[in-house]
Amino acid sequence: QVQLVESGGGLVQAGGSLRLSCAASGMLFSIRDMGWYRQAPGKQRELVAGITWGGTTNYADSVKGRFTISRDNAKNMVYLQMNSLKPEDTAVYFCNANDKWLVDYWGQGTQVTVSS
């Protein structure tokens, strides 16, 4: 089992920045890929950014150039630096991890609200 706890959400004005953090605990040796998803009201959950164990990243087109995902394997942390935030970035952001058995784990989510 892997447990994920997000932090760092909040209210910010358009153009501002936030940094989300996700702390992993449990069977850490099994964790492979990690990522951030988001879900806005009335919409499906979508991938925002992902990062492999080796550090290869991928981003949704809507956040490329504005968001940066990183991970610290020694500290069992994954981060999402969000710059130039837009009102359409408003959503609940979820940390995700999968393990070597391809089981998905989710955090409880953290609210990000961007005011115009």
C-alpha positions as CSV (number, residue, x, y, z in Angstrom):
1,Q,0.0,0.0,0.0
2,V,1.1,3.6,-0.7
3,Q,-0.4,6.6,1.0
4,L,-0.3,10.1,-0.7
5,V,-0.9,13.4,1.0
6,E,-1.1,16.7,-0.9
7,S,-0.5,20.2,0.3
8,G,0.0,23.7,-1.0
9,G,-3.4,24.5,-2.6
10,G,-5.2,27.7,-2.0
11,L,-6.6,30.9,-3.5
12,V,-4.5,32.9,-5.9
13,Q,-5.1,35.7,-8.4
14,A,-4.7,35.1,-12.1
15,G,-1.1,35.4,-13.1
16,G,0.1,34.2,-9.7
17,S,1.9,31.0,-8.6
18,L,1.4,28.1,-6.3
19,R,3.5,25.1,-5.5
20,L,1.8,21.8,-4.7
21,S,3.6,19.1,-2.8
22,C,2.8,15.4,-2.4
23,A,4.3,13.2,0.3
24,A,4.3,9.5,-0.2
25,S,4.5,6.9,2.5
26,G,4.1,3.1,2.8
27,M,5.6,0.6,0.3
28,L,7.8,3.3,-1.2
29,F,10.1,0.7,-2.9
30,S,7.3,-0.2,-5.2
31,I,6.5,3.3,-6.5
32,R,7.1,3.9,-10.2
33,D,5.4,6.8,-12.0
34,M,3.9,9.7,-10.2
35,G,1.7,12.6,-11.4
36,W,-0.8,15.3,-10.8
37,Y,-4.4,15.2,-12.0
38,R,-7.1,17.7,-11.6
39,Q,-10.9,17.7,-11.6
40,A,-13.0,20.8,-12.1
41,P,-16.7,20.9,-11.2
42,G,-18.7,19.0,-13.8
43,K,-15.7,17.8,-15.6
44,Q,-13.7,14.6,-15.8
45,R,-10.5,14.1,-14.0
46,E,-7.6,14.9,-16.3
47,L,-3.8,14.4,-16.3
48,V,-1.9,17.6,-15.7
49,A,1.6,16.3,-15.5
50,G,3.4,13.0,-15.0
51,I,7.0,12.0,-14.1
52,T,8.6,8.6,-14.3
53,W,11.0,7.2,-11.7
54,G,13.9,8.3,-13.9
55,G,12.6,11.8,-14.3
56,T,11.0,11.8,-17.7
57,T,8.1,14.3,-17.7
58,N,4.9,14.8,-19.7
59,Y,2.4,17.6,-19.6
60,A,-1.1,18.4,-20.7
61,D,-1.0,20.9,-23.6
62,S,-3.0,23.4,-21.5
63,V,-0.2,23.7,-18.9
64,K,3.0,23.4,-21.0
65,G,5.3,26.2,-20.3
66,R,3.5,27.2,-17.1
67,F,3.7,24.2,-14.9
68,T,6.7,22.1,-13.9
69,I,6.6,18.7,-12.2
70,S,9.5,17.4,-10.2
71,R,10.2,14.6,-7.7
72,D,12.7,13.9,-5.0
73,N,13.0,10.1,-4.7
74,A,15.2,10.4,-1.6
75,K,12.4,12.4,0.2
76,N,9.5,10.5,-1.4
77,M,8.0,13.7,-2.6
78,V,6.6,15.0,-5.9
79,Y,5.9,18.7,-6.6
80,L,4.0,20.8,-9.1
81,Q,5.1,24.3,-9.6
82,M,2.3,26.3,-11.2
83,N,3.1,29.7,-12.7
84,S,1.0,32.2,-14.7
85,L,-2.2,30.6,-13.3
86,K,-5.4,31.2,-15.1
87,P,-9.0,30.9,-13.8
88,E,-9.5,27.8,-15.9
89,D,-6.8,26.1,-13.7
90,T,-9.3,26.1,-10.9
91,A,-9.9,22.5,-9.8
92,V,-9.2,20.0,-7.1
93,Y,-5.7,18.7,-7.8
94,F,-4.9,15.0,-7.0
95,C,-1.5,13.4,-6.5
96,N,-1.2,10.0,-8.2
97,A,1.3,7.2,-8.1
98,N,1.4,3.7,-9.5
99,D,3.5,0.8,-8.3
100,K,5.3,-2.0,-10.0
101,W,2.1,-4.1,-10.0
102,L,0.4,-1.2,-11.9
103,V,-1.9,-0.4,-8.9
104,D,-2.9,3.2,-8.8
105,Y,-2.9,5.3,-5.6
106,W,-4.6,8.7,-5.1
107,G,-4.3,11.4,-2.5
108,Q,-7.3,13.1,-1.0
109,G,-6.9,16.2,-3.3
110,T,-6.2,19.9,-2.7
111,Q,-8.3,22.8,-3.9
112,V,-6.7,25.3,-6.2
113,T,-8.8,28.4,-6.9
114,V,-7.6,31.1,-9.3
115,S,-9.6,34.4,-9.3
116,S,-9.8,36.7,-12.3
